[in-house]
Amino acid sequence: MRVPSRSPGQQPGPAVAPTAPAPAPTPTAPAVASPAPARRAPTAVGRCPVPGQPDLAAYRAAVAELVVEVGALADSPSTTARQVLLDQRLREPAIAAVLNATPQGFVGARETLLLEMARYQPSARSSAHDLTALVRIYLLSRIDVMWWRDTPTFLTDTQVDTTTDLVDLEWLRRRGLLAFRYQEQPATLLGRGLRAARRRLLPDATPHTAGLRFRRARREVIALLNDIAREFAAASPPATPPLWVTSLARSAEHQYRLRRLGYAAMVPSGHCLGWAADVELAWFARFGVRDALADLLLARQEAGEINVVDEGQAWHVCLAPTARLRLRQAYEAEMGA
């Protein structure tokens, strides 16, 4: 990601004098029509901040710059310098506008980030492979909770399993209504043993992921993933496997369970609100289409439809509220609801 410049940019200068008009054509030499101007591509929704709403492009650029500066102070003796840096940079308007709009507010989001950094321990399971990744993932994921701040959190596993706001993916898969793939997390010791044996025999047949603990998702998220899967399939060679989803809705109870196991499971999280999913990327490198999938996701972010957080092996994707109505209508049309 390109780090934005802090320079004030080009200053306005005097107007450029117009060029002299071309001489009129003679009667014996008819004028040649000039070519039509090139058609301009439509401006993406995500490029223009909505009046009264935080500028997300400016926020992401400010976060990218902050991460670079945190990286320069990543050693243990720089703890005080990192805190001073964060105190200064988090108050910049582009960042503060988003943090202020989260349920925790600016102070709560700042204190949570500092606590996450103080408690950080490297883990092979964590998508936050270092301190800079932790800061980036945390700050970019605040867009999710800002968007859906009025949505109640799924607090317990039972709520996720029983709520009518979520749909069982297996029911849809058996009817051929899903364009993407997933695998469930084994629930028994025998199931885990069979999964481990299959990975030893066919190590690259599927992504290296634990699988879905909850195979349930909001209707709009299913429509979004189907849409992305179809676009990905159309842009990929024929032998490419379908889009692979590694995580969907979770409970806060499960989120804390993941934290105890060493995963970078942020709190609060778009997963616990039901509006986020994780999409496998690293596995698709062996098919030569990882970058194509990344570009596809970033294009949708640029258009204002989703928020994307690069978490390494998988990318976190959260649906934007502005796309909710269109995708709900798409779900009902596809599923015959």
N, C-alpha and C positions, 0 to 999 in steps of 0.2 A: 504494500500500500504506500503510495507516495506521501511523504510528509509535506504539508503545506508550508509555504514560505511565510515569514512574518513581515516581509517588506510591504510598504503601503501600496505597491502596484504602480502602474503607469499613471502619471498625473495628466490632467487635461491640458491640451495645448491649443494653439491657434488652429482655426479651421484650414483645411487644405484647399487651395484655390482650384476651382473646377478647370478641367482641361478644355481646350478650345474645341468648338463644335466641328464635326467633320463636314467637309464641303458637300453641298447638295449634288446628287447625281445628274449627269447630263442627260438630255432627252434620248441620246442614242445608247446610253449605258444604264439600264434600270438598276435601281438600288437592290443590293442583296440583303434579304431579311436577316437580322441578327438572331442567333440561336436563342430559344426560350430559356429563361433562367432555370437552374436546377431546382427541383422540388425539395423543399426543406423537410427534413425528418421531423415528425411530431415530437414535441418536447415531452420528456418523461414526467410523470406526475411527481416522482420523488425529487426532482431537481428544484422544484419551486416550493418553498415552505408555505404551509397553510397559514393565513393571517391569524394571529393569536396563539399559534402552536409553535413549539420549539423547532428550530431549523435542524433537522436530523443530519443533513449533509455536513453542516458546520460542526455538529456534535461529533460525528464519526471522525472528521478530520482532526478535531482537537484531541480526541482520545488517541488517535494514531500518533500524534506528536507527543502527547504525555507519555505514552508507552516507551517511546524512544528515550525520553529523559529518565524515566524510571530504570530503564536498562542500564544506563550509565551509573546508576547508584544501587546496583543490585547486590553488592557485597554487604556482609554483616555490619562492618563499621559505619555504613552509611545510613543506618536506620533513622537517625535524627534528621539527616539531610533529606531523606525520602519523605518524611512527614511534613517538613517545611515545604517541599516541592508540591505535595498533594494539597496542602492547605492553600497554597497560592493558586494552583492551576484549576482545582475544582471550583473555585469561585469565579472563574472566567465565565462571562455570560453564556457562551455556547454550551458549556457543560452544566452550569448551575441551573439553566432553564429546564433541562431534562430531569435532573435530580430533584428539583423543587416539585416537579409534577408527579413524582412517584408517591406511593402510599406512605413511605417512610419520611418523605420530605428531604431537604438537603442535608440537614444535620444527621438524620438517621442513616441515610445512604452513605454519607462520609464516614460515620463511626463504624458502620458495618464493614466497609472496605478496609479501614485501618485494622479492625479486628481480624478480618480474613488474612490480611498480610502478616499480622503478628503471629497467627496460628499456622501459617503455611508450612507444610512439610512436603517435600517432593515425593511423588508416588508414581509407580509404573501404571497404576490404574487411572490416574488423573489426566484430564485433558489439559490442565494447567501444568505444563512441563517445567515452568520456572515462574518466578515472581512477576515478570512482565506479562506473561500469558494470563496469570490470575487477574491482574488489573484490567487487562483488555477484555477478558471474558465477562468479568463482573460489570464493568461500565457499559459494554455494548448490550448486555442482557437487561439493563435497566430500561431500555426502550420498550421491551415486552411489558414490564410491570407498569410502566407509565401508560401505555396504550390501554391495558385491561385492568386499571386500578380499581374499578368498581365491580369487578367480577369476584364472587366468593371463591376462596381457596378450597380445594378438595383436601380436607384435613386427614382423613383416614383411608385405609385400603378399602374398607367396606363402602365408603361413599363413592369411590371410583368404580367399584364393582356393581353398584346398584343404581346409580343415578340415571335418570332418563335423558340427561343432557348428552350422554355418551352412547355410542353405538358399538356393538360387538363386531369386530372385524371378521371373525371366523364365519359368521353368518353370511357376510357379504362375499368373502373369498370363495366359499363353496358354491355360490351362485355366479361366479365369474365376473363380479362387479368391481374388482380391484385391479388396477393397472400396475401396482407396486407389490413388492414381496416383503415378508418379514418372517421371523421365526420366534417361537415362544421360548421363554426361559424354562428349562426343565424344573418340574415341581418336586421330583423325587430323587433319591440317591441313584437309583437305577437309570433314570433319565439322564442325569449328569454324567454317569459313566458311559452311556451309549454316545452322548454328544462328544465326550473326550476321545473315544475310540474312533468315531467318524472323522474327527479333526486330524488324528494321527494318520489315518489311511488316505484322506483327501484334504490336505491342509489348506488348499486355496479354493475349495469348492464353494464356500460361503464366507462372508465377512467374519472376522474374529470378534464376535460380540456375544455378550451373555444372552441376548434375546429380550423380547418384551416381557416385562413382569405383568403389565396390564395391556391386553389386546383390545383396548377401547379408545375411541376418539370422538371428538365433536364432528358433526356432519360436515361443517364447513372445512375442517382440516382434511377430512377424507377427500372432499372434492378438490381441494388444493393439491394434495399429493397425487391424485389421479391425473390432474391437469399437468403437473410437472413431469410425471412418469410418461405421459403420452408425448410431450414435447421432447423429452430426453430420448425416447425410443425413436422418434422421427429423425433426430439429429445424430444417431449412433449407427455404427455398422450392424449388419443383420445378426451377427452372433453375440452381440452385447446382451448381458442379462438385464432384466428390468431394474428400475429404481429399487433400492433396498432401504427400508426404514428400520432404525434400530431402537427408537424410543418414541413414546407418544405421551398420553396423559399419565400423570403420577400423583400420588398423594403426598402431602407434606410429611406424613409418617414415613413413607418410603424414601423421600428426599433425605431425611436425616439418617436413615439406614445407609444410604449410599455414601453420605459424608463420613460415617464411622468406618466404612470400608476403604476410604481414601480417595473417593471420586470428588471432582470439583463440582458438586451439586449446589448451585447458588440458591440462596434464600432471601426474599421470596423468588419464585421461579414461574416462568410462563408455562412450564409443564404442569405445575400444580393448579394452574388456572384452566388447563385443558386446551390452550391455544398454541402450544408449541410441539414440535417434533424434531427428531434427530435423523439426518439422512447420511448414509454411508458414502464416503468419498474415496478414502485411501484404497479400498479394494478394487475400484474401477480403474486404477492406474495400470493394472496388469492387462486391461483391455484397451488401453490408450485413450480413454474417454473421461478421465478424471477432470482435466481442465475444462472440457466442454460442459460437464455438469456444473462445475464451479461458476463458469461464465453465465450459464443459464440462471442459476440462483441469484447471482449478483445483478443480472439484468432485471429480475423481478423485484429485487430490493430497490434498484434505481427507479423503477416505475412506481414505487410506493406501496407495493402489494404485500411485502414481507419484510421482516428484519432477519438478518443473517449474522451468525457468529461462527467464525472459523475455529473449530475445536480440534483440529488435526485430523484424526481418523474419520470422524463424523462432523457434519456441520449442523449447528442448531438453527432451526427455522421457526419463526413465529408469524402468524397471520396478522395483518394490519386490520384494524376495525373498518377502514374504508372499503375493504374487499369482502366483508362478511356477507352482505346482502346478495352480491353477485354469486358467490360460491354456495350460499344456501340454496339459491334458485337452481344452480347447476346440479347440486346434489339431488334435489327433488326431481329434476328432469331425468337424471341418469338412473336413479333408483326406482323411478315410477311412484314416488311417494306422493 
